[in-house]
Amino acid sequence: MNARDGKALATTDSKTARAGQGAWTLTQGTLSPGLASAARQRKLHVGHFAFMRSVVEGLDPRESWERYFRIEGEATDQRTVRATIAWIREEFALAAKRQDRFGTARLVRIDATRIADPAFELPTLEAFAEEQGLEDERQAVQIAAYEARYSRETQRLRRRAKLIARQFEALRWLEGLVAQSPKAGDAVAAWLNPTLACHLEAADIFTLAQLTERINGVGRRWYAGIKALGQGKAQRIFQWLQDVANTQHASIELQLGRHVAMPRSKLFPHELNAVVAPATAIRPLEKFIVPAELDGSHGLYRRPQAQCLLKASNDYQAILAWLRSKHGLTLDQKAHLKVRRRQRDTGVEQGLDWLRSLSHTQRAYRKEAERFLLWAITHKGKALSSMSNEDCIEYRDFLADPQPRSRWCGDRGRERWSPLWRPFEGPLSASAQRHAVTILKNLYGFLVDQNYLMGNPWSAVGVPRTGGPKVNAGRSFSLAQWAFIEGQLKMLPASSAHQRLVFGLHVLYATGLRLGEVVAATVDDMQWVEYPADASDASDDQPMEGWLLRVIGKGQKEREVPLPTEVVGELARYLVSRGLDADPEDIGNQGAFLLGKASDAAERAPGLSTGQPFDPRQGIAATTFYDQIKGFFADCASVLRGQGDAKGAERFTKASTHWMRHAHASHAIASGMPIEIAQQNLGHASLATTTVYVTTEKRRRMKAVEAFWKG
C-alpha cells in the first residue's frame, strides 16, 4: 500500500468513524443522562469479537447478530445494527489507544467494504475469454486483456484482503486483551444496552446476580411489574442469560432454574422447593437448618426432658408442636385445597408438607415464630430456649426497623419457595409490633405450660400502645359510593367471570363475610329454615322463612349468617349459567362452591386453557377473587378520575375486599340493625369491635360542632 492509498484509507476511516459515531450519537441523542452513563459502563465479551469478524469479512451479520446480539434488538432494525457496529469499533479503538497502539486504533475503525464490495466476484480467465471472444488467442493475450479490464478491481480486492488480514490479527490481539466473561457482581449496565439497563435499575435490579435472582424468584413471568419491559425484551434477556450460564466460566449465581421456563400449573411442589436449598440462613421455617449447638437441646432455660409434656427434644420441634396445637383447617377445607393442587401435587404427604396446609391462624403464628427463630440464630447466635428478657426487648426494638433491609426485607407476596422471599416487608407498625409480641408471649407461654421451659422471658416485655380501634371503619364505602359500584356492575359486558363478580360483591355486601369465608362456602353450607311467629311480640306475628349460610370463621368458630332472598335468586341464576340446577339443595349441586371458575374461560382465553374438562362445581382461590375485585375497583377509580373526582378515585385505588365487610357493617348498623345482630353476623368475639361501626354519635358530635362554629 503506497502513501496515497494510505492517505485515502485514513480519510475513509475518518469519515466512516464519524458516520458511525453519528449513528450512535443519534441513538443516544434522546437518552437521559442515566442511559448515557449506562452506555459508558459497557464491557466487551467474546461475542463482540466473533460478530465483528463476520462484519470485517463482509458477511451478512444477521446470523451472528441473532447468535450474539439479539438482546440489543431485532436484526431487521438496521439503525440499531449500524449503531452497535460503530460503538464496538470505537471501543476497540479506545482499548488499542490505552496500549499506545494508535495505528491499531486507526486500523480497527476502517470499514473494509468501502474499499471493495465483498459481494463482487471476478470472473475466471476462461469465462472472460469466452465472453470477449478470445478463446482462440494465446493465454498471454488473454491475461493481458483480463488485467487491462480488471486491473483496478484486482488491486482493490488485494488491498481489501490485506486489510482484512491485518484487522483479523488486530481483533485476535484485542480479544486477548479486553474480552471478559459476565460475572455475578457485574452491573446490568455493563452488559445490556442502556435502555434495558435503565428499566431494570428502576426496578432495583442493578447486578446480574440480582437479575438472575429475580428470574429464579418469580418464574416465567419475572418481568411483570417492571415498567416498559414486555415479553419480547424479557425473552431476549432470559435467552442471553441462559447462553451466559452455559459457558464454562459462568458462576453458580448466574444459573437459571428449570422451573423458569415451565408454566406454574405444571410444576410440582418438590420442583419449586429445589430452587433454594435448605441452609442456616434467611430461609422459611421448613427450609431453615438449625445448627446442632443452637438447637436448644441444652438451652439455658430448658427443663429436664423427662419432666416435659412434649416429645420435642429441641426448639424447632417445640415450635412445630405449638403450631399443631392451634386450630387448623377442617377436613372439608383440606379436601378443597387438595382439589386445587391436584395438578401440582404428588398426593403423598411427607415430612413438613403439612406446613403447606395451615389455617389463617396457624400461618400468622408461624410467621412470628419464624421471624424470631431466624433472628435468634442468625443474628444473636442463641437458641430460642436460651433467650433472656433483654434479648426479647432487643428483638421488639428490631421489629420497628429490621436492618439490614437487603437481608431481612423483601416485596410483599413473594412465595416461600422463592429466593426473593424475606421474613419482613419493612418496619412494623406499632399495632403489628404489639401483635408479634402477643404471639411470641403465647409461644413461650405454651412451652412453659408444657414444662419445656422454666419461664417466659416475654411476660415482662412492654409493647407500644396503639391509638384507636383495631378495626379501621374508615376503610369503607359510603352509600353513594356503593350506589356508584352498583352502576358500574350493571355496565359490565356479559361473561361468566363478570357474573361471578356481581354475585360475589353482593354476597360480601349483604353478609359482611371475609374473603376466605366466601370462597370456601358451598351450597352444602346453605340451609332453608322456617320460624313460627313470635307469640310474645304483637308486632312480629308473621312466620319467617329464608336461607342461612353456615360459615367457619376465625379460630374455626362456626356461625350462621342469613342470606337475603334476592341474593339467593342471583345465586340460582349464577348456578344455571354454570350448568347446575337453580335449586341450591338439588342433589346434582352437592359440593358446588358458591363462587366457581369461569365457565366460558376456554372460549375467551383459549391460550390459557389447561385442557382439563370444566367442572361447574369447582371453586376458586381467594387470590383469584381478590385480584378480580381489585381490578374492578381500579377501573372504578379510572372512571372517577375521568369525572374529576380525584379523592374518590384515590379511595377506590386503595380499596380491597375487606372494605366490603366494613361497608356492610357500617351501612347495616346505620339502617337500624341491632348491634348485637351485626356482631353475630360479622363473627366478632367482642361487642366493642362491632361498636366501631356505630357512627350515629360521632355524626351528632360533628354536627353540633359545626352548628356551634356557625354561631
N, C-alpha and C positions, 0 to 999 in steps of 0.2 A: 504494500500500500504506500503510494507516494504522499508527499506533503500536501498536495492539492486534495487528494482523496481524503486524507486525514482531516483537513480543514472542513471539507464538505460533510464528512461524517459527524464532526463535532457540532457543526451548525444544525444538522438534522437532529442530533442528540439533544441539543439545547431546545429546539422547537418542540420535539416530542415530549421532553420533560415538562416544558411549560404547558403544553396542551394537556398532559396527564395531570399535572398539578391543578390546572384549571378545572378539570372534571372533578377531581377530588374536593377542591375548594367549593365548587358549585354544590356538591353533595352536602358539604358541611356548612354551607352558607346560611342555612336556616336552622342550624343546630344551636341548642343552648350552650352556654359555657360548660355545663356538666358533660354534654356529649362530646364537645371538642376536647375536654380534659380526658375523657374516657378513651378517645381515639389515640391520644399520645401515649397511653399506657400499654398499647397492644404489643404482644410478643409474636415471634415467628416460630413455626414448627416445621417439621419435615414436609408437611403437605404444601406449605407455601413454595418450597423449592421444587417439589415434584410438579406442581401446577405451572410454575414459571418455566420449567424445562420444555413443557408442551407448547407454551407461548413462544419461547425463543425459537423452537423448531418450526413454528408456523403451523402447527396442527390446530384443528378445531378444538377450542378449550372447553367445550360443553361437557365432554365426558369427564375430564379432570375436575371441572367445576362441580359436577354432581358428586364426585367422589370426595373432594376435599373442602369445598366451599359452599355447599348448598345451604349451610347455616346463614350465609350472608344474604341469601335471596335466591330467586329463580334465575337460571342461566339465560332465560329469554329476556331478562332486563339488561340490555347491553350497556346502559348507563352505569349500572352497578358494577358490571364486569370490568368495564374500562377504568372506572374509578379505583377498583380494587387492584388492578394491574399496576396503575400509576403509583398507588400508595406502596405496594410491595417493592417496586423498583426504587422508590425514594428511600425506603427502609434499608434496602440492600446497599444503596449508595452511602447512606449515613454510617452504616456499620463499617464499610470499607474506609471511609474518611477517619473514623476513630482509630484505625490502624495505620493511618498515614499512607493509605493506598489510594491516592487521588486518581490515578489512571484507571484503576479498577472501578472506582466510583463513577467515572465517566462512562466506562465500558458497559456496566450493567444498566445504564439508563437508555442505551441505544436500542431502538426498535429495528430489528433486522429486516422486517417486512418493508421498511422504507427504502431499502437498498435494492431488493429484488422480490418479486411476487413469489412466495413459496409454492403457489399453485401452478406457476408457469413451468412447463417441461419442454426442453429442446427435443426436436425430432432426431431420430437416428440418421446416420450418414446415408444409409440405403434408402430410407423414406424420403430424405431431402433430394437425393439424386433422382429418384423416380419422379418426384413432384416437379423438378426443374428440367426433366428430360435429359439427364446426364448419365443415364445408365451405361452407355457405351463408351464414355470417356474414361481416361485413366484415373486411378484413385487419387493421384496427386492433384489432378484438376478438380475432382470432386471436393477434396479437402480445402483447396484454395477458395472455391466458390462458397463452401459452407462457412469458412471463417470470415469471408467478406460479408456474408449475410448476417451472421450471428456473433460477430466479434464483441459487440457492446454487451449483449445479453450474457455471453460466456464470461466476460470479465466481471459483470455484476454478480453472477452466481458464484464465481470463485471467491470474490470479496465477501459475499454473504456466508459462504461455507467457512471461511477463515474466521469471520466474526462470531459465528455460532460456536465454533470450536473454542474460541477464546472465552466466550460467555459461559459455556458449559464448565470450563476449568475454573472460572471465577465463582460460579454457583457452588461447585464442589468445595472450594476453599471457604466460602461464606457459610455453607451449611455446617461444616465442622466448627465454625467459629461462633455462630449465633443461634442455630436451631435448638429449640428447647422442647421438652415434653410438659404437658399440663400437669400441675401439682395441685393437691387438695387445697393448699393455702393460697393459691393464686387468686387474684381478683377476677371476677367475671369480665370486667372491662379489659383485661389483658388478652382475652381470647374471643370474645364476642364483639360484634360490631356495636358502635356507640349507642344506637337506638335500642337494641335489645338489652344492652348492659344497663342503660338508664331505667328501663321498665322494671328490671329485676331489682335494681338498687332501691327503687321507690317502694318495693315490697320488702325491704330489709334483707335482701339476698345479695351479699357482697362478695362471697368467695365461691369457688367451685364446690367446696365441701358443703357449704350451706345450700347450694343449688341441688346437689345430689341428695342431701338430707330432705329437702322439700319434696323432691320427686318420690323418694322412697317412703316418705312420711305420709303423703296424701294419696299416691297411687295414680291411676290412669288419668284422672282429671286434675293433675297437680297444678295446672296453670289457672284454674278457676280462682277468681278474686284478684288476679294480677292484671292491672289495667293495661289495655292495648296489646295483650298477649293472647292471641287466639290459638285455635287448634293447629293451624298450619305452622306458625312460628314455633309453637311448643314442640311439635313433632320434629322439626329440624334440630332444635336444641337437644331433644331426647336422643335422636339418632347420632348426633355429634358426640354426646357423652358416652353413648354405647361404643362408638368407634374408639374413643379415648380409653375406655375401660378394657377394651380387648387388646390393647397394646401391652407389651411385656413390661413396660416401665410404669404402668398405672398403679397407683396406690389403692389400698383397700377402701379408703374413704370415698373413692370415685366409682365404686362398683354399684351398679343398679340391680335391684332385686327382680326376680322373675315375676313377682306379683304386679309390677307396674304395668306390664303390657297386657294383663288379663282383666276382663270385666269383673267387677266386685262380686257379682252374683255367682261366679264360677269358682271363687276362692273358698277353701276350707279354713276353719279356724287355725289348724296346725300350720298352714302355709303362711298365714298372717303372723302367727306367733314367732315364726322363724326369722322374721325381718330384723328383730332386735334380740340379741342373745341375753339370757339372764346374767346378772352381774351385781357386784356390790357397788352400785352407782345409782343415779336417779332413775329408778325403774318403778313400774307399777308393783303393787304388793305381790302379785302372783309371779313376778319375774325378779324380785329382789332377793339376792343371796345374802343372808346374814352371816358374817364371819363367826366361826365357832367360838372365838374368845369374847364375842359380844352378843351371843345368842340368849343370855340371861339364865342359862342353866345353873350358873353360880352367881346370880345377881346379888347386889349388896343387901337388898331388902326382901329377898325370897324367903318364904317359909319352907321348912323341910318337905320334900316331895311326898313323904309318907303321910303327912297331915293335910295335903292338898286334896280338894274335892274334884280337881280336874285331872285328866290323863296327860295334859300338856306338860312336857318336860322343859320347854323353853318359851321365850316370849312370843315368838312367831306363832307357835301352836296355840298359845293362850289367846292371841288376838283372833284367830280363826274360830276358836270355841266361843268367844264373846259374840262374834258376828252371827254364828249359827243360832245363838240364843235369842236373837231378835226375830220379829215377825218376818217370815219370808213370803215368797209367792205361794198362792194356793195351787192345788193340783190343776185346776182349770187354766190358771194363768200360765203355768209351766207348759201345759199342753199347747196353748195358743202360741207361746214363744217357740216351741219346738216346730210347729207348723210353719211359722215364718222363716225358720232357719233350715228347713228341710233340704234346700239345695246346697247349703254350705255346712252341713253337719254330718259327721260320721254316724251319729246315732248312739255312740258309745261314750259314756261319761267317764273320764279318768282324772285322777289326781285332783287338781284345783279347778276342774271345769265348772264346778258348782258356783264359783265366783262370777260366772258369766250370767247367772240366772238369779240375781238378787232383787229384792223389793226396793222401793224408793228409800225406805228407812235404812235398810242394810247398806245401800250404796252411799248414803250420806254418812253413815257411821264408818264405813270402810275408808272413805276419803280422808277423814280427820285422823284416824289411826295410822293410815298410810303416810300422811304428811309428817306426823310426829315421829314415826319409826325411822323414816328417811333422814330427818333432821338429827335425831339422836345418834344414829350410827355414823352417817357420813360427815356430820358437822361437829358433834360433840365427842364422837368416839366412845359412847357409853351405851350400855344395854338399857332397854326400857325399864327393867326391874332394878336398875341402879340409879334412876333419875331422882334427883332431890327436888325440894321445893324451889330452890334457887334456879335449878335448870328449867323447871316449868315456867317460872316467871320470865326467864330469858327467852323461852320459846314464845310465850304470849306476846312479848315485845317484837319478836321476829315476825309474827303474823302481820304486824302493821306495815312492814316493809321488807319482804323477802329479798335478800341480797346474797350473791349477785343475781341480777334479774335473768341473765342468759342461762344460768344453771337451774333456777327454780321456777321461772315463769314462762308460759307459752300461750299461744292463741287458744281461745275457748273452742271446745268441740273436737280437739284432736283425740283420736281414738287411742285406746290403751295399747294397741299393738304398734303404734307409730313411733318412730324415733323423734318425732316432734312433740310427743306427749311430755307435759310437765305437771307437777302437782299443784301449781298455782297459776292463776291468770295475772295476778298483780297483788298489790296491798289489799288486805281485807278491811272492810268497813268495821265500825265499832260493833254493829249487830252481828256481823259474820264472825268476828273475834269471840264475841260472847257465846255464839252457837258452838264454835270449835272447842272452847274451854269446857262448856257444858257436856259435850260428848266425851271429851277426854276424862272429865270427872266421872262420867258413867262407866267408862272403860276400867279405870283404876278402882272404882267402887265395886265393880263386878269381880275383879281379881282379888280384892280384899275379902269380899263375901265368900269367895270360893277357897279362901285360905292359901291363895297363891302368893300374895304379898302381905307384909305385916302392916302396911299403912298406905294412905292415899296422899301423895305429895300435892295433888291438885286441890285438895279440900280447902287450903288456905290461900289460894290464888285468886286475887280480885280481878274483875273483868270490867271493861269500860261500860259506863252507863249509856243506855240508848234512849234518846228522847223520842217520845211519841209512840204510837201503837206499832206493833209488828206488821199489821196489815195496812197497806197504803191504799186507802179508799180513793185517793185522788187519781190512781191509775185505773180510770173507768171512763165510760162514755156517758154523756148527758142524754136526755131524752131526745133532743134534737139531733144529736149525732147518731143515735140508734135509728131514728127515722131516716136519716141520710143513708145509713148502711142498708136498710130495707130497700130504699130506692135503687141503690147500686146493685143489689142482688137481683132485682127484677129485670135489670138491663143485661144480665149475663146471657150469652148465647147458650142454646140448649146443648148440654153434654152431660154424660154420666158424672164426671168429676164436679161440674158446677151444681148438679142436683144434690150431690153429697155435701158440697159446701153449704148450700142453702139450708138443707135439713140439719146439718151439724151445728151451724150457728144458731139456729132456732132452738135446738136442744140445749145448747150451752146457755143461751139467754133465759130459757124457760125454767131451767133446773138449777143453774149455778154449779154444774158438775165440773170437776177438774178435767184437764185434758186426758190424763191417763185413765180416768174413770169412764169417760165417754167412749174411748176407743176400745176399752175392754168389755163394754156392755154388749150382751147378746139378747136375742128375742126370748131366750130361755129365762132371762132375768126379769122379764115383764110378767105381770100378773093382773088379771081382771078381778076387781073387788066390788062388792056391793055392801053398803052400810044402810041400816034402817034409820028412820028419822029419830032425832034426839027428843025423847019424851019430856025431858026436864027443861027444854028450851022451846018456848012457844014460837019464837021467831025462826026456829030451824025445824020445821015439821015435815020436811020433804026427805025421802030417802036419797042416798048419794051413791053413785057408781062411777067407775073410771079405772084408769090404769096406774099401777105402781111399778117403779123400776128399782130392783134390788141392786145396791151398789156396795162394793168393797172399797172402803176409803183408806185413809192413813192409819197405820197401825193395825191393818187388817180388820178394822171395825166395819161392821155391816150396818147399813141404813136403807130405808125405803124412801124414795122420792117420787111424788106424784108427777105424772106426765099429762099436760093439757090435751084435751081431745083433739084439737086442731093439729097439734104436733104429731099425734099418733096417726092422724089422717095423712099427713105428709109422709110419715114412715111407710104407710101402706102403699102409697104411690111409688115411693122410692124402692120398696121391695119388689113391686111388679116390674119396674124398669130393669131390675137385676135378674129377672126371670124367676122370681119367687112368688109365693102366694101373698095376697094382700093381708091375710089374717096372720098376725104375729104368732098365734098359737097353732097354726097349721103344722101337721106332723112333718111336712116336707121342708119346713123352715128351721127345724131343730139345729142348733149350733150356729145359726147365721148371726153375724155381728151386725149391730145397728149401722155402723159405717163400713162399707165394703169397698173393694177395689173397683176401679172404673171399668164398667162392662164394655165400653167402646174404645178402650185403650189401644187394642191391636189395630183398629181401623184408623185411629187418629195419629198414632205413632208406631207404624209397623217396624221401624228400625230398632225400637226398644223392646220388641216382643221377645220373650224368653222361649217361646214355643210350647210352653206348658198350657194345658187346657184351662179355660177360665172357670173358677169355682165361685159361683154367686154368693156363697155363704162365707167366704174367706174375709177376714178383716184387714186392717191396715196398721202400719206402725204409727206411733204417736208423732214421730218426726215428720211423717208424710203429711198428716193433717195440720200439724203446726206450720210447716213450710207453706202449705196451701193458703192457710189463713193469713200468714204474714205477707204472702204475695198479694192477696186480695186487699189487705189494709194498705199496702204500698200503692196499689192502683187507686184506692180511695184518696190517699194523700196527694197523688198527682192531679186528680180531679179538683180537689180543694185548692191546690196551688194554682191551678189554671183559673180558678174563680177568684183569686186574690186573697184567699183565707190562709195566710202563712201559718198562723198559730194553730189552726185546726189541722193543717197538713202535718205540722210537726208532731202533734199528738198521735195521729194515725201512723206516722213513721215509727214511733216508739211503742205502739200498741202491740200486744201479744194475746194469746188465747186466754191468759189469766184475767185480762181486762173484762172478758165476758162474764166471768164469775163475779167480779166486783160490780159490774153493771147490773147483773141480776139482783144482787143483794141490795144495792142502793135503791134501785127502782121499785123492787118488791116492798121494801120497808116504807118507802115514801108513799106508795099507793095504799098503805094501810095494813099490810101483812104483819101480824103479831111477831115480835122479835124472837120469841121462843120457837115459833114455827120456822122462821128463817134460819135459826141456829140449827134445828134438826135437819132441814134440807141441805144446808151447807156442810154439815158434819163437823161443826166447831165443838171442840171439847169444852170451851168456856164461853159463857154468855158475854163476857167482857169483849171477846174478839168480835162478836157479831155487832155489838153496840157501836163499833167504829163506823158502821154504815148509817147510823141514825144521824141525819143531818138537820132535822127539824129545829132543834135547839140552837145549833150553830147558825142556821139561817135567820132565826129570830134575833139572835145577838147582833149579827151583821146588819140586819135591817134597822135595829134600834140605834146602832152607832151612826149609820147613815142619816137617820132622822134627826139625831142629836146635832150632827155637824151642820145639817142644812138649816137647823135652828128653829 
